[in-house]
Amino acid sequence: MLGGGHEVEDSFDPCFTDAHTVSPSRTSTPRLLASASSLRRRCRPTRPHRRWAVASSSVRAAGDSALIRITCGSPDHLQHIQDAMALTATKMKQPTMATRLAAGCTLSLELVMKITAIGLFLLVLIASCPVQIFCSSSYGNETDKLSLLEFKKAISLDPQQALISWNDTNHFCSWEGVSCRKKTPLRVNSLDLSNRGEIPLSLGHLHHLQTLYLSNNTLEGRIPDFTNCSSLEILLLNGNHLAGQLNNSFPSQLQNLLLAENNLTGTIPSSLANITGLRGLSFMSNNIKGNIPNEFSKFVMMELLAVSGNMLSGRFPQPILNLSTLTNLYLTLNHLSGEVPSDLLDSLPNLQELLLGHNFFRGHIPLSLGNTSNLRLLDISNNNFTGIEISSGFFPSGIEHLSDLNSLGLDNNELTVIPSSVSNLSQLAVLGLYSNKLEGHIPSFVNLQMLQLLVISSNNLHVSIPKEIFSIPSIIAIDLSFNNLDGQLPTEIGNAKQLVSLGLSSNKLFGDIPNSLVSCESLEYIAFDSNILSGGIPTSLGSMKERIRLSTQNEEEFSLKFFNYNVLRSQYFIIFLILQ
């Protein structure tokens, strides 16, 4: 019998390493016991981890049965030892195992097996250092569990009881929101507590944590120090109440960092550039000032840079031109000014989404605009851009090569002509041109069979409505209001089966409302006010009458909500991507 109090380390230190030096076929049982005892003594701690106490252990073989008795030093360790023994029986391919809990903290396990010299030797090793070999290698460092329990204890608000499973009944790898790596020793590598209430700052002890989702909570105060999370690759802290200055309290191997929708202030620290492997960085919707540091040119792997919705100022950030791997660049809603570099897209050949809207950029639209075929979303609205001379096609002649472009926002600039080349963008779904100085004709857009949203309001157009736009099968919303459009409403309006919103207010349209409007089965919002339409609402429109009001010399004032087209503009639905 092996007995006496001994401690085993809470980490994997394989006692089986020297097992091959003993030949069970030529060694007596006493010598096996002595060898096992010697191996047990060699199972010494090599690192200063937390220890587990095993007060005593024994193994007894009788016939085809073996009885293992382990007395643990604390009831807290009982489940781990029991699980370790079950795992041992499985590894030894012994399907029959009975366990019973004696008084206090004594666990007895009976395995029905054919006892051989090697079998007895394995049982002796099990009894000698069970936690070290099996529990530790299977369940990982107790530090993870204790860190999580400390974290739970510090939580003052958990209305959804998200952490109710965090207790000693279940192994911590099965707790809600906790994921562990598959290989042993099991360590916490992912913690997802999105929408889970307040989170304290005690997560820095999870050294093997790889992903941490703390989105949409009520985290307050400064950003916790994550530098000790040496394995952390993905950190999402968006949608909280984190305040204070942005600082570099992140591990150097981080790949994706989302700090959007907080209350962060100050400037962007240049030390962030030390995280050279960063691929995705977002701190949209904060109160960050200054500009992009020059050191950001070190981000040779950067794919997403999202700094929209801050107070960045100054010229276009020149370090961005060195980020040749960028696919998504979001600079909207800042105070940036000056001209955009003409070689922007030459420097960023992989760019797919470019958002420059709501700044103070001026000058010509970058000449390199047509030199990339990857661009699918472009928003340069609400700036002071001007077009290129009409003789050169108004826009760069290469714009027709943007074959994947899905959304084009050119609102609130000083553009004067709608380029005919826009009609070649066959994948375009959103086209925004409101509040410019557009004159001349409206293209038929007949080739834009994917178009869903067309907004050309608040311009100086003096033409009739092109009937072809109502034959675009995917069109959902059209806003041509606040122009000088004349002529009658085309009867082809009834072809727009998917049309939800139609805004034609404040023009010079005349004549009757066509009966074909009744064929617009999806129509919900219509604005015809401030025109010179005659007659009343056609009786054929039936129940649609309640949704149509006219404002003419003989009719009451029209007031109707127009469909907010920004709802459909994908550039305002910025989704942080975990770039793979």
Protein Blocks (a to p, Z undefined) as FASTA:
>chain_A
ZZdjdddddbdddfklmmmmpcfklccfklmmmmmmmmmmmmccfbdcdddddfbacddd
ehjbccdddddfbfklmmmmmmmmmmmmmmnopabccddddehjaccddddddddfklmm
mmmmmmmmmmlmmmmmmnopfklmmmmmmmmmmpmbdfkommlmgcfkbcfklgghiacd
fbdcdddfbdcfehibjadfklmmmmmbmbdcfehiabehjdddfklmmmbfbdcfehia
becjdddfbcfkbfbdcfehiabehjddfklmmmmmbcbdcdehiabehjddfklmmmmm
bfbdcfehiabecjddfklmmmmmbcbdcfehiabecjddfklmmmmmmbfbdcfehiab
ecjddfklmmpckbmbdcfehiabdcddfkloopafklmmmmmbmbdcfehiabfbdcfk
lmmmmmbmbdcfehiabehjddeklmmmmbfbdcfehiabdbdcdfklmmpmkbmbdcfe
hiabecjddfklmmmmmbmbdcfehiabecjddfklmmmmmbmbdcfehiabehjddfkl
mmmmmmpccddfkbccdddddddfklmmmklmccddddZZ
